[in-house]
Amino acid sequence: MTEHPTSHEGRQPLAARSQERTRPRQQDAAPAASPASAAIPNPAVAPGAGAGPAAGVAPAGLDPQAAARREGDRLRFVGAATRRIARGIDLDEIVLGLCRASVPTFSDAILVYLRDPLPVGDERPVSPFVLRLRRSDRLRLSEEETESAPDTERLRPPVIDPHGDLTPAAELCEVRSGGALAEVLRGVRPVFGDSAAARAALPELLGNGRTVPTGHRAILAPLRGRRRVIGAAVFLRGTERPSFESNDLLVAAQLATHTALGIDKAVLYGREAYIADELQRTMLPDSLPQPTGVRLASRYLPAAETARVGGDWYDAIPLPGSRVALVVGDVMGHSMTSAAIMGQLRTTAQTLAGLDLPPQEVLHHLDEQAQRLGSDRMATCLYAVYDPVAHRITIANAGHPPPVLLHLGGRAEVLRVPPGAPIGVGGVDFEAVELDAPAGATLLLYTDGLVESRLRDVWTGIEQLRERLAATARLTGPDHSPPLEALCDDVLDMLGPGDRDDDIALLAARFDGIAPSDVAYWHLEPEETAPGRARRLARRALGRWGLDDLSDSVELLVSEVVTNAVRYAERPVTLRLLRTDTLRCEVGDDSPQLPRQRRARDMDEGGRGLFLVNRLARRWGATRLSTGKVVWFELPTRGQ
């Protein structure tokens, strides 16, 4: 017969072993039944229940048919055990699968040690080499104990003797380089507990003074992953049960190999899930801004727990003049690539918004950016700019579902916005439309995952969304808008079990607006007299609003900012005061150069204006526009 080469674990192919076992040789006539296979027909036999075949003792003169049956039982056990281990997704499930598959069918107790920390992929392991007891399991001795303890709980303290006095094993073990335990782990093959190598290695693993049952009643099996040893498993049998045999080393090797490979898989999956969560967290805003005249709320739902990263995003970007840009978009796909493209488009949209470009121009530049990223990089996007002073909103669309506007009286309407082509198509012009944004109304921007699924088309979903918003508004009455956060939750409740085919991004904006009586606006010629006129105009406006106590601070800051604007402006300078929960002052000019705070020298005549603004104002900033810039500052009103 042709000899078959053995693997690195010293195992021959099953076909060769089967042929050898069926030979009527004299040495095969001795009892050689594997305890694993012997226990499989009746795994529930309690310790000490007897010494017959069901208890794991093969009768003398075992015939070839019985040996073949026991070999088949052993192979079926290995197959069932490896399938149970492979079903686990995370690390704890895989280790639990090993324990449940081993006890009581293969062993009475098991200790599983894993490297701490576990290396990931090609990552270099940290030093020193430390093993931590990850889980232990043992044969329960009473039915009452079995029923009272759930599978997921951590069992009794680790034991060395499965049925004697329970002695806890060491929880941490540092593997010494060149030591006995390191040599066993490096050898990869499982060894009996009473072998010379294991007698020196087990005390190092379990702790000094702790021993295992005598005879072939313990197996030390290294757990080797794809690239390195990541742990060890100790299988134990009590004295009431037959000791391990040579075939059980093969069983232990199979269990250890599948467990180690599964742990490698779980660690890599956990790292990918962590990266996905971090990527999603950084791609979407941590919190929404609180611009003047509008309240915001948002929601994001992944398509599934296994696909936590998608291409949907939303954003709210404050703009000069107390305006705010509202953005929602959807990149094709649900992969890391889609999320990365989404991040680039979102960053581009923020940059373009900072330039105060019209919505249609923002979409045009996003389209160019998508084409630079690749020929198949496509996305839909809706970009809107809300002006709380004018109570108007300007919207441009790139193939995205239209927004829904919920009026104060409860009427919900789907806004008629030109659909446009998706971003990435190229060569398509985008069109913007300007609409009324009455105070108390709510604008809902969303991605198609909210309204489209396998069970309904997009327009059916949009109509259901409109009806849901109207029904929610009727519950709060015609004079009150529904709470924004509760409205978002109610919208998501319309999703059924079959409606989660895609991730969902949702952005809701409640228009409060700024009343005309709270706005003061002037044009100032770029002359030397402009700062003085600005002080007088600001003092009169504050007097009308009952904010005379802010006059001194406002006049000083207005004078400094207007003086700096007049110095560089060629066209009239704009001055605007807005009264809301804060007092905001905005000074605009046609010079694109942004002011920078600097330390003035003792002999310098200027350079101290922004220092005063920084010290007296609660907040201040400067924004570059397509026509120049705006410098603004805010002061708290009374009671703040």
C-alpha positions in Angstrom: 0.0 0.0 0.0 1.3 3.5 -0.8 2.3 5.5 2.2 0.6 8.8 2.7 2.7 11.8 3.9 1.7 13.1 7.3 0.7 16.7 8.0 2.6 19.1 10.3 0.5 17.7 13.2 1.6 14.2 12.4 -1.9 13.1 11.1 -2.4 10.8 8.2 -5.3 11.2 5.8 -8.5 9.7 6.9 -8.5 7.2 4.1 -5.2 5.8 5.1 -6.2 5.6 8.8 -9.5 3.9 7.8 -7.6 1.2 5.8 -5.2 0.6 8.6 -8.0 0.2 11.1 -9.9 -2.3 9.0 -6.9 -4.7 8.7 -7.3 -7.8 10.8 -3.9 -7.4 12.4 -3.0 -8.8 15.8 -2.1 -5.4 17.3 -5.4 -4.0 16.3 -7.3 -6.6 18.2 -6.5 -4.9 21.5 -9.0 -2.4 22.9 -8.3 0.9 21.1 -11.6 2.8 21.2 -11.3 6.5 21.4 -12.9 8.0 24.6 -14.3 10.7 22.4 -16.1 8.3 20.2 -17.0 6.1 23.1 -18.7 8.9 24.9 -20.6 10.1 21.9 -23.3 7.3 21.9 -24.2 8.2 25.5 -22.6 11.5 26.6 -24.9 11.9 29.5 -23.5 9.0 31.5 -22.5 10.3 34.9 -19.1 9.7 36.3 -18.9 6.3 37.9 -22.0 5.0 36.2 -20.3 1.9 35.0 -17.5 0.5 32.9 -19.4 -1.0 30.0 -19.2 0.1 26.4 -21.5 3.1 27.0 -19.2 4.3 29.7 -16.3 4.4 27.3 -14.5 1.0 27.8 -14.2 -1.1 24.7 -14.6 -4.9 25.2 -11.6 -7.1 24.5 -11.2 -8.4 21.0 -13.1 -5.5 19.4 -14.0 -6.7 15.9 -13.2 -4.5 12.8 -16.8 -3.5 12.3 -17.1 -2.1 15.9 -13.8 -0.3 15.5 -15.0 1.2 12.2 -18.2 2.4 13.9 -16.2 3.9 16.8 -13.9 5.6 14.2 -17.0 7.0 12.5 -18.4 8.2 15.8 -15.1 10.0 16.5 -15.1 11.6 13.1 -18.7 12.7 13.5 -17.8 14.2 16.8 -14.9 16.2 15.3 -17.2 17.4 12.5 -19.9 18.5 14.8 -17.5 20.2 17.2 -15.7 22.1 14.4 -19.0 23.2 13.0 -20.1 24.5 16.4 -16.8 26.4 16.8 -17.1 27.8 13.3 -20.6 29.2 14.0 -19.1 31.8 16.3 -18.6 35.3 15.0 -16.9 37.1 17.9 -14.2 35.8 20.1 -16.4 34.8 23.1 -18.7 32.8 21.0 -15.8 30.8 19.5 -14.3 30.1 22.8 -17.7 29.2 24.2 -18.2 26.8 21.2 -15.0 25.0 22.0 -16.0 24.6 25.7 -19.5 23.4 24.9 -18.2 21.0 22.2 -15.6 19.5 24.5 -17.4 19.2 27.8 -18.7 16.5 28.5 -18.3 14.6 25.2 -14.5 14.8 25.0 -13.4 15.9 28.4 -14.7 16.6 31.9 -13.1 20.1 32.1 -11.3 22.6 29.9 -9.2 25.7 30.4 -8.7 28.1 27.6 -5.8 30.6 27.7 -5.4 33.3 25.1 -2.6 35.8 24.5 -3.1 39.2 26.1 -3.4 41.3 24.1 -4.2 39.3 21.0 -2.2 40.4 17.9 -4.2 41.4 14.9 -3.2 40.2 11.4 0.4 41.1 10.7 0.7 43.2 13.8 3.8 42.5 15.8 2.9 40.9 19.2 3.8 42.9 22.3 6.3 41.8 24.9 6.3 40.0 27.2 4.3 37.0 26.0 1.4 36.8 28.5 -1.4 34.2 28.5 -4.7 35.1 30.3 -7.3 32.6 31.3 -10.2 33.4 28.9 -12.7 30.8 29.9 -13.1 27.5 31.8 -15.8 24.9 31.7 -16.4 21.6 33.5 -18.8 18.7 33.7 -21.7 19.7 36.0 -22.5 17.0 38.6 -26.2 17.7 39.2 -29.2 18.3 37.0 -30.3 21.2 39.3 -27.0 23.0 38.7 -27.4 22.6 34.9 -30.9 24.1 34.9 -30.0 27.0 37.1 -27.0 28.4 35.2 -27.4 29.9 31.7 -25.0 29.1 29.0 -23.5 32.6 28.8 -22.5 32.9 32.4 -18.9 32.5 33.5 -18.8 29.2 35.3 -17.2 28.2 38.6 -13.6 29.1 39.2 -11.1 27.2 37.0 -10.3 23.8 38.4 -7.5 21.4 37.9 -9.2 18.2 39.2 -12.7 18.0 37.5 -14.2 16.0 40.4 -12.0 16.5 43.4 -11.4 19.5 45.6 -11.7 22.5 43.3 -8.4 24.4 43.0 -8.3 27.6 41.0 -5.8 27.8 38.2 -3.7 30.9 37.7 -5.4 33.6 35.7 -2.2 35.1 34.2 0.9 33.4 33.0 4.0 35.0 31.5 5.6 32.7 29.0 9.4 32.7 29.6 11.5 32.7 26.5 13.2 29.3 26.2 11.1 27.9 29.0 9.3 24.6 29.0 5.9 26.2 28.2 7.4 28.1 25.3 8.9 25.0 23.9 5.5 23.1 24.0 3.7 26.1 22.4 6.4 26.3 19.7 6.0 22.6 18.9 2.3 23.2 18.1 1.3 19.5 18.6 -0.8 18.6 21.6 0.9 16.6 24.3 -0.3 14.4 27.2 -0.2 15.9 30.6 2.2 13.3 32.0 4.7 13.7 29.2 8.1 15.1 30.1 7.4 18.3 28.2 4.0 18.9 29.7 5.1 18.0 33.3 7.5 21.0 33.1 5.1 23.3 31.1 1.8 22.8 33.0 3.0 24.2 36.4 4.2 27.3 34.5 0.8 27.7 32.9 -1.4 26.8 35.8 0.7 28.2 38.6 3.1 26.7 41.0 1.7 24.0 43.3 -1.2 23.1 41.0 -1.2 19.7 39.4 -3.3 17.8 37.0 -4.7 14.2 37.3 -2.1 11.5 36.9 -1.9 9.3 33.8 -3.2 10.3 30.4 -5.9 12.5 31.9 -4.7 15.9 30.6 -3.9 17.2 27.2 -2.1 20.5 26.6 -2.9 21.8 23.1 -1.3 24.9 21.7 -3.7 27.3 19.8 -1.9 28.4 16.7 -3.5 30.9 14.4 -2.5 31.7 10.9 0.9 33.2 11.8 1.7 32.6 15.5 0.7 30.9 18.7 -2.2 32.8 20.3 -3.0 30.6 23.3 -3.4 27.1 24.8 -6.2 24.8 25.8 -6.0 22.2 28.6 -8.4 19.2 28.4 -8.9 17.3 31.7 -10.6 14.0 32.6 -11.5 12.8 36.0 -10.6 9.4 37.5 -14.1 8.0 36.9 -13.6 8.1 33.2 -11.1 6.3 30.9 -8.0 8.3 30.3 -7.1 9.9 27.0 -5.5 7.8 24.2 -3.2 8.6 21.3 -6.2 9.2 18.9 -7.4 11.9 21.3 -4.3 13.9 20.5 -5.6 14.1 17.0 -9.0 15.2 18.2 -7.5 17.9 20.5 -5.4 19.1 17.5 -8.4 19.4 15.4 -10.3 21.4 18.1 -7.3 23.6 18.8 -6.7 24.3 15.1 -10.3 25.3 14.3 -10.5 27.3 17.5 -7.3 29.2 16.8 -8.3 30.0 13.2 -11.7 31.1 14.3 -10.2 33.4 16.9 -7.9 34.9 14.3 -11.0 35.5 12.2 -12.9 37.0 15.1 -10.1 39.4 16.0 -9.8 40.6 12.4 -13.6 41.0 12.3 -13.5 42.9 15.5 -10.8 45.2 14.2 -12.7 45.9 11.0 -15.9 46.6 13.0 -13.9 49.0 15.2 -12.5 50.7 12.1 -16.0 50.9 10.6 -17.4 52.4 13.8 -14.6 55.0 14.0 -14.9 55.8 10.3 -18.7 56.3 10.6 -18.2 58.4 13.7 -15.7 60.7 12.0 -17.7 60.9 8.7 -20.8 62.2 10.3 -21.0 65.3 12.6 -20.6 64.6 16.3 -23.2 67.3 17.0 -25.2 69.8 15.1 -24.6 73.5 15.3 -27.1 75.9 16.9 -27.4 78.7 14.3 -29.7 81.6 14.9 -33.3 81.3 13.7 -33.3 77.5 13.1 -33.4 74.4 15.3 -31.9 71.1 14.0 -32.3 67.4 14.7 -30.8 64.4 12.9 -30.8 60.6 12.8 -28.6 58.0 11.2 -29.5 54.3 10.9 -27.1 51.8 9.3 -28.6 49.2 6.9 -27.7 46.4 9.4 -25.4 45.6 12.3 -23.1 43.8 9.9 -23.0 46.8 7.5 -22.5 49.7 9.8 -20.8 51.9 7.3 -22.6 53.4 4.3 -22.5 56.3 1.9 -25.3 58.4 3.5 -24.4 61.7 5.2 -26.0 64.9 6.4 -24.6 68.2 7.5 -25.5 71.6 8.8 -23.0 74.4 8.1 -23.4 78.0 9.5 -23.0 80.7 6.9 -22.4 84.4 7.1 -25.5 86.6 7.7 -26.9 84.0 10.2 -27.8 81.7 7.3 -27.3 78.0 7.4 -26.6 75.4 4.7 -28.5 72.1 5.0 -27.0 69.1 3.2 -28.0 65.5 2.8 -26.4 63.0 0.4 -26.1 59.4 -0.6 -23.1 57.7 -2.2 -23.8 54.4 -4.0 -22.8 51.3 -2.1 -22.4 50.3 1.6 -18.7 49.5 1.6 -15.6 51.2 3.2 -15.0 52.7 -0.3 -18.5 54.3 -0.3 -17.8 55.7 3.2 -14.5 57.1 2.1 -16.0 58.8 -0.9 -18.8 60.2 1.2 -16.2 61.7 3.5 -14.4 63.4 0.6 -17.6 64.8 -0.8 -18.7 66.0 2.6 -15.4 67.8 3.2 -15.7 69.3 -0.3 -19.2 70.5 0.5 -18.0 72.1 3.7 -15.2 73.9 1.9 -17.5 75.1 -0.9 -20.1 76.3 1.7 -17.3 78.3 3.4 -16.9 80.2 0.1 -20.6 81.1 0.3 -21.2 79.8 -3.2 -24.8 79.4 -4.5 -26.3 76.0 -4.1 -26.2 75.1 -7.8 -22.5 76.1 -7.9 -21.8 73.8 -4.9 -23.4 70.9 -6.7 -21.5 71.7 -9.8 -18.1 71.6 -8.0 -19.2 68.4 -6.1 -19.9 66.8 -9.5 -16.4 67.7 -10.7 -14.9 66.3 -7.6 -16.7 63.0 -8.0 -15.5 62.7 -11.5 -11.9 63.2 -10.3 -12.4 60.4 -7.8 -13.3 57.9 -10.5 -15.6 57.2 -13.4 -18.0 55.2 -11.3 -18.2 57.5 -8.3 -21.8 58.6 -8.2 -23.9 60.1 -5.5 -27.2 62.0 -5.0 -27.2 65.2 -3.0 -29.6 68.0 -1.9 -28.1 71.3 -0.8 -30.3 74.0 0.7 -29.5 77.5 2.2 -31.9 78.9 4.8 -32.0 82.7 5.4 -33.8 83.4 8.7 -33.9 87.1 8.1 -35.6 86.9 4.6 -37.6 83.8 5.6 -36.5 82.2 2.4 -34.8 78.9 1.4 -32.8 78.2 -1.8 -32.6 74.5 -2.8 -30.6 72.7 -5.5 -31.0 69.0 -6.1 -28.7 66.4 -7.7 -30.9 63.3 -8.2 -32.0 63.2 -4.6 -35.5 62.5 -3.2 -37.4 65.9 -2.8 -37.7 67.4 0.7 -41.0 67.6 2.6 -42.1 70.8 4.3 -44.4 70.5 7.3 -46.3 73.7 7.8 -47.4 75.0 11.2 -51.1 74.2 10.6 -50.3 70.5 9.9 -50.2 70.6 6.1 -47.3 68.6 4.7 -46.2 69.1 1.1 -43.5 67.6 -1.1 -41.5 70.5 -2.4 -41.3 70.8 -6.2 -37.5 70.9 -6.7 -35.9 70.2 -10.1 -34.5 66.7 -9.7 -31.3 67.2 -11.6 -28.8 64.4 -12.4 -26.7 62.6 -9.8 -23.3 63.8 -8.8 -20.6 62.1 -10.9 -22.6 62.0 -14.2 -20.8 65.1 -15.5 -21.8 67.7 -18.1 -25.1 68.5 -16.4 -26.3 71.9 -15.2 -28.0 72.2 -11.8 -30.8 74.5 -11.1 -31.7 76.2 -7.8 -35.2 77.2 -6.7 -36.1 79.8 -4.0 -39.1 79.1 -1.8 -40.8 80.6 1.2 -39.7 79.3 4.6 -42.4 80.4 7.0 -41.8 80.6 10.7 -42.8 77.4 12.5 -42.5 75.2 9.5 -40.3 72.1 9.5 -38.1 71.0 6.6 -37.3 67.3 6.4 -34.3 66.1 4.3 -33.7 62.4 4.0 -32.0 59.7 2.0 -33.9 57.1 -0.1 -33.4 54.4 2.5 -36.3 56.0 4.4 -38.8 55.8 1.6 -37.7 53.0 -0.7 -37.4 49.3 -0.1 -38.1 45.9 -1.7 -41.8 46.3 -0.6 -42.4 49.8 -2.0 -41.2 52.2 -4.6 -39.8 55.6 -3.8 -42.9 57.7 -4.6 -45.1 55.4 -2.5 -42.7 55.9 0.4 -42.6 59.7 -0.1 -46.4 59.8 0.1 -46.4 57.6 3.2 -43.8 60.0 4.7 -46.0 63.0 3.9 -49.0 61.4 5.5 -47.1 60.4 8.6 -45.8 64.0 9.1 -49.3 65.4 8.7 -50.8 62.8 11.1 -48.1 63.7 13.7 -48.7 67.4 13.3 -52.5 66.9 13.9 -51.7 65.4 17.3 -50.1 68.6 18.5 -52.8 70.9 17.2 -52.8 73.7 14.6 -51.0 76.3 16.7 -48.0 74.2 17.8 -45.3 72.4 15.9 -44.5 68.9 17.0 -41.3 68.5 19.1 -38.4 68.1 16.7 -36.7 65.1 18.3 -40.0 63.3 18.8 -40.9 64.0 15.1 -37.7 62.3 13.9 -38.4 59.3 16.1 -42.0 59.1 14.8 -40.8 59.3 11.2 -38.4 56.3 11.7 -41.3 54.3 13.3 -42.9 54.1 9.9 -40.3 51.6 8.9 -41.5 48.0 8.8 -39.5 44.8 9.1 -38.8 44.7 5.3 -38.0 48.3 5.0 -34.3 48.3 6.1 -32.6 47.6 2.8 -30.4 50.7 2.9 -28.9 53.0 5.5 -30.9 56.1 6.4 -29.8 59.7 7.0 -32.4 62.2 8.3 -32.0 65.9 8.9 -34.9 68.0 10.3 -34.8 71.9 10.4 -37.4 73.9 12.3 -37.6 77.5 10.9 -38.0 80.0 13.7 -36.7 83.0 11.6 -35.7 86.4 12.8 -38.4 89.1 12.9 -37.7 92.3 10.9 -38.0 94.3 14.1 -34.9 92.5 15.4 -32.7 93.4 12.5 -31.0 96.7 11.8 -29.1 97.1 8.5 -27.0 100.1 7.1 -24.6 100.9 4.2 -21.6 103.0 5.1 -19.4 104.8 2.7 -15.7 103.9 3.1 -14.8 107.3 4.6 -13.0 108.5 7.8 -16.4 109.5 9.2 -17.8 105.9 8.9 -16.7 104.6 12.3 -18.4 107.6 14.1 -21.6 107.1 12.1 -21.5 103.4 12.9 -21.3 104.1 16.6 -24.3 106.5 16.5 -26.4 104.0 14.5 -25.6 101.1 16.8 -26.5 103.3 19.9 -29.9 104.2 18.5 -30.7 100.5 17.6 -29.7 99.3 21.1 -31.9 102.1 22.6 -34.9 100.8 20.6 -34.3 97.3 21.8 -33.8 98.2 25.4 -30.1 97.1 25.4 -28.6 100.4 26.5 -26.3 98.6 29.0 -24.4 97.1 26.0 -23.9 100.5 24.3 -20.4 101.1 25.5 -19.0 97.7 24.5 -20.9 97.6 21.2 -19.8 101.1 20.2 -16.2 100.3 21.0 -16.2 97.0 19.0 -18.2 98.4 16.1 -15.8 101.3 15.8 -12.7 99.0 15.7 -14.2 96.6 13.2 -15.6 99.3 10.9 -12.3 101.2 11.0 -10.4 98.1 9.8 -13.0 97.5 7.0 -12.8 101.2 5.8 -9.0 101.0 5.6 -9.2 98.3 2.8 -12.6 98.7 1.3 -13.3 100.4 -2.0 -17.1 99.9 -2.0 -19.7 100.7 0.7 -19.3 98.8 4.0 -22.3 97.0 5.4 -23.3 97.0 9.1 -26.0 94.7 10.5 -27.2 94.1 14.0 -29.3 91.0 14.9 -31.1 90.7 18.2 -32.0 87.1 19.2 -30.9 85.3 22.3 -27.6 87.1 21.7 -26.6 90.4 20.0 -24.7 89.7 16.8 -22.9 92.4 14.8 -21.8 91.8 11.2 -19.5 94.1 9.2 -18.9 93.3 5.5 -16.6 94.8 2.9 -15.3 93.9 -0.5 -11.7 93.1 0.6 -11.0 89.3 0.6 -8.1 89.7 3.1 -9.2 88.2 6.5 -8.1 90.0 9.6 -5.6 88.2 11.9 -5.1 88.9 15.6 -1.4 89.9 16.3 0.6 91.3 19.1 1.2 95.0 18.6 4.5 96.5 19.5 4.8 99.5 21.9 5.3 102.0 19.1 2.7 100.7 16.7 -0.4 102.9 16.1 -2.7 100.0 15.2 -3.0 96.3 15.6 -5.0 96.3 18.9 -8.5 96.4 17.5 -8.9 92.6 17.2 -7.3 92.2 20.6 -10.2 94.2 22.1 -12.7 92.3 20.1 -11.3 89.0 21.4 -11.4 90.2 25.0 -14.8 91.8 25.1 -16.9 89.6 22.7 -18.2 86.2 23.6 -17.4 84.9 20.1 -16.1 86.5 17.0 -14.9 85.4 13.5 -14.3 86.3 9.9 -15.7 84.5 6.8 -14.5 85.0 3.2 -17.2 85.5 0.6 -17.2 85.5 -3.1 -17.6 89.3 -2.9 -15.3 90.0 0.0 -15.6 89.1 3.6 -17.7 89.5 6.8 -16.3 90.1 10.3 -18.7 89.3 13.1 -18.9 89.2 16.9 -21.5 88.3 19.5 -22.3 89.7 22.9 -24.7 88.1 25.5 -27.9 90.0 26.2 -29.3 90.6 29.7 -29.7 87.5 31.8 -26.9 85.5 30.0 
